[in-house]
Each structure stands twice: as structure tokens, then as C-alpha cells.
């Protein structure tokens, strides 16, 4: 277990440093957070891949198929939560976020250009939307279609609830527009 950080400022800096590392380190536990959204009636959650982190703007970036049910959910109810756990750090994050969809423009096209020849592109090339019923198991397609289904989710972080589970005692803190403060774990 790493050395414990003593100040809220050091913890906040380490959280954003670890989020940035998660984008580049395939084995980082925070690379695949759980995104929880709602349709207004029931909650829904799924694992996503953290693609970009902007610590200065406090914004996270995810990719999606714009036909995915989460897109309809975030368009009608843009508040969401990203949950991450790192066994190596002993840290859990619950990031409250406001979600926005970008499905057109240079920022989306440039991101598509970076992944269109990678295995990740297959996630957006299916003729069927995510969750559609199929008569048989899906076979990956290698069509050069489909920038049309690719979209970017921008998650503006409004608060981070940080929890450290540690043998010497658990600690919890909240980072939001009102500042940083310790909480009862």
C-alpha cells in the first residue's frame, strides 16, 4: 500500500494524477469505471472505458455508440455517477458528473480517426444498436462504415467523494464547488 497522503490538497492532486494515469495504463483499475445513469424511472449502470482526462477543466471523456440506451438516458437526465475502485490504492471514487453528448464536429472526427483502425472501432460498426436481440451470436464486422454511430460523452465532474480503506483507519473526503472537506467514512 502506498504512503498515506495527509492533506486534502495532496489527495485531490493524487486523485487527478491517478485518473490521468488510468487513461494510459491498460491495467489501471480506474480505466474501467462504472457509469450510473437513469431514465427517470429506474437506475442503470454499466462499465465504460475512461478515454481522456482534463484535470484543469475537471472533465472526463468516454466513447459510446450513439444508439446505446445510455445516450437516451443522458440526453433526458444528464446527471450521472462514475464509480471506481483501486485495490492497489485502497481508494474508491464516486464522481458526480453532468453528462453531455457530442456526435458531430472536429473533436469527434479527430477521435474517430485515432481509433478507426483499432479493435475498439468494432464497438461502433455493428448494423444493430447495442442491446438489440440477435438470432445468433454476433460476428465481428470489418466494414469501413460507421463514424455515424460513434459519439463522445463528456462528463463534467461536479463532485468527487473519495474513500480510503486502510488498515490504520478509513478516511473519506468530498471535493466539490464548496471546496474540500473531510467526511465521516
C-alpha positions as CSV (number, residue, x, y, z in Angstrom):
1,X,0.0,0.0,0.0
2,X,1.4,3.5,-0.9
3,X,2.2,6.1,1.8
4,X,-0.9,7.8,3.1
5,X,-1.4,11.4,2.0
6,X,-2.0,13.9,4.8
7,X,-3.7,16.9,3.3
8,X,-6.9,17.3,1.2
9,X,-4.9,19.2,-1.4
10,X,-2.4,16.3,-1.8
11,X,-5.3,13.9,-2.1
12,X,-7.1,15.9,-4.7
13,X,-3.9,16.2,-6.7
14,X,-3.3,12.5,-6.4
15,X,-6.8,11.7,-7.5
16,X,-6.5,13.7,-10.7
17,X,-3.0,12.2,-11.3
18,X,-4.3,8.7,-11.0
19,X,-7.3,9.5,-13.3
20,X,-4.8,10.7,-15.9
21,X,-2.7,7.6,-15.4
22,X,-5.8,5.4,-15.9
23,X,-6.2,6.6,-19.5
24,X,-2.7,5.5,-20.4
25,X,-2.2,2.4,-18.2
26,X,-4.3,-0.5,-19.5
27,X,-4.1,-2.3,-16.2
28,X,-5.1,0.7,-14.0
29,X,-8.2,-0.2,-12.0
30,X,-9.8,3.2,-12.8
31,X,-9.6,2.7,-16.5
32,X,-12.9,0.9,-16.4
33,X,-15.3,2.8,-14.1
34,X,-19.0,2.0,-13.7
35,X,-21.3,4.7,-15.1
36,X,-24.7,5.0,-13.5
37,X,-27.5,6.9,-15.2
38,X,-31.3,6.9,-15.0
39,X,-34.2,7.1,-17.4
40,X,-36.3,8.9,-14.8
41,X,-37.9,5.6,-13.6
42,X,-35.1,3.3,-12.9
43,X,-31.3,3.3,-12.5
44,X,-28.9,1.7,-15.0
45,X,-25.2,1.1,-14.7
46,X,-22.5,-0.3,-17.0
47,X,-18.7,-0.5,-17.2
48,X,-17.2,2.1,-19.6
49,X,-13.6,2.9,-20.6
50,X,-12.1,6.2,-19.5
51,X,-10.6,7.7,-22.7
52,X,-9.4,11.2,-21.7
53,X,-9.0,13.2,-18.5
54,X,-8.7,17.0,-18.3
55,X,-7.7,17.8,-14.7
56,X,-7.8,21.5,-15.2
57,X,-11.3,21.5,-16.6
58,X,-12.2,18.6,-14.3
59,X,-13.7,16.7,-17.2
60,X,-13.6,13.1,-18.2
61,X,-14.2,11.7,-21.7
62,X,-15.9,8.4,-22.7
63,X,-16.8,7.0,-26.1
64,X,-20.1,5.4,-27.0
65,X,-22.3,4.1,-29.7
66,X,-24.9,6.9,-30.1
67,X,-27.6,4.2,-30.4
68,X,-26.9,3.0,-26.9
69,X,-29.7,3.2,-24.3
70,X,-27.3,5.3,-22.1
71,X,-27.4,8.1,-24.7
72,X,-31.2,8.5,-24.5
73,X,-30.8,8.4,-20.7
74,X,-28.2,11.1,-20.5
75,X,-30.0,13.3,-23.0
76,X,-33.1,13.3,-20.9
77,X,-31.4,13.1,-17.5
78,X,-27.8,14.4,-17.8
79,X,-26.8,13.8,-14.1
80,X,-24.7,10.6,-13.6
81,X,-22.2,9.0,-11.3
82,X,-18.9,7.3,-12.2
83,X,-17.7,4.8,-9.6
84,X,-14.1,3.5,-9.4
85,X,-12.2,1.2,-7.1
86,X,-8.5,0.7,-6.9
87,X,-7.3,-2.2,-4.8
88,X,-3.7,-1.0,-5.1
89,X,-4.5,2.3,-3.6
90,X,-7.4,1.2,-1.4
91,X,-9.4,4.1,-2.9
92,X,-12.9,4.3,-4.1
93,X,-14.1,7.4,-6.1
94,X,-17.7,8.3,-6.6
95,X,-17.7,11.1,-9.2
96,X,-20.9,13.0,-9.6
97,X,-21.0,14.3,-13.2
98,X,-23.1,16.2,-15.7
99,X,-23.1,14.3,-19.0
100,X,-23.1,15.8,-22.5
101,X,-23.1,14.1,-25.8
102,X,-21.0,15.2,-28.9
103,X,-21.8,13.3,-32.0
104,X,-20.5,15.7,-34.7
105,X,-17.7,18.1,-35.3
106,X,-14.0,18.2,-35.5
107,X,-13.4,16.9,-31.9
108,X,-15.5,13.8,-32.6
109,X,-14.0,13.2,-36.1
110,X,-10.4,13.5,-34.8
111,X,-11.1,11.0,-32.0
112,X,-12.7,8.6,-34.5
113,X,-9.6,9.0,-36.8
114,X,-7.4,7.8,-33.9
115,X,-9.4,4.6,-33.2
116,X,-11.0,3.7,-36.6
117,X,-8.3,1.1,-37.4
118,X,-8.1,-0.3,-33.8
119,X,-10.1,-3.2,-32.4
120,X,-12.1,-0.6,-30.4
121,X,-13.7,0.6,-33.7
122,X,-15.6,-2.7,-33.9
123,X,-17.8,-1.4,-31.0
124,X,-19.3,1.2,-33.3
125,X,-19.6,-0.8,-36.6
126,X,-22.5,-3.1,-35.9
127,X,-25.6,-2.6,-38.0
128,X,-27.6,-3.3,-34.9
129,X,-27.7,-1.0,-31.8
130,X,-26.3,-2.1,-28.5
131,X,-28.7,-4.4,-26.7
132,X,-30.6,-5.5,-29.8
133,X,-31.9,-9.1,-29.9
134,X,-30.0,-11.3,-32.3
135,X,-30.9,-14.7,-33.8
136,X,-27.4,-15.9,-33.3
137,X,-24.1,-14.9,-31.8
138,X,-22.7,-11.7,-33.3
139,X,-19.8,-12.0,-35.7
140,X,-17.4,-9.0,-35.7
141,X,-17.6,-7.0,-38.9
142,X,-14.7,-5.3,-40.6
143,X,-16.7,-2.8,-42.7
144,X,-15.3,0.6,-43.1
145,X,-18.6,2.2,-42.1
146,X,-19.7,3.9,-39.2
147,X,-18.3,7.0,-37.9
148,X,-22.1,7.6,-37.9
149,X,-22.5,5.5,-34.7
150,X,-19.5,6.9,-32.8
151,X,-20.1,9.6,-30.2
152,X,-18.2,11.2,-27.3
153,X,-19.6,11.6,-23.8
154,X,-18.1,14.5,-21.8
155,X,-18.5,14.1,-18.1
156,X,-18.1,17.3,-16.2
157,X,-17.1,16.4,-12.7
158,X,-19.2,18.3,-10.1
159,X,-18.0,16.4,-7.0
160,X,-15.7,13.6,-6.0
161,X,-16.4,11.5,-2.9
162,X,-13.1,9.9,-2.1
163,X,-12.9,6.9,0.3
164,X,-9.7,5.3,1.5
165,X,-9.9,1.9,3.1
166,X,-6.8,1.4,5.2
167,X,-5.7,-1.0,8.0
168,X,-4.8,2.1,10.1
169,X,-8.3,3.5,9.7
170,X,-10.6,4.5,6.9
171,X,-10.8,8.1,5.6
172,X,-13.3,9.9,3.4
173,X,-13.3,13.4,1.8
174,X,-15.6,15.4,-0.5
175,X,-14.3,17.7,-3.2
176,X,-16.8,20.0,-4.9
177,X,-17.7,23.6,-5.7
178,X,-17.7,24.4,-1.9
179,X,-14.1,23.2,-1.5
180,X,-12.6,20.1,0.1
181,X,-13.7,18.7,3.4
182,X,-13.3,15.6,5.5
183,X,-16.3,13.3,5.9
184,X,-17.1,10.5,8.3
185,X,-16.2,7.3,6.5
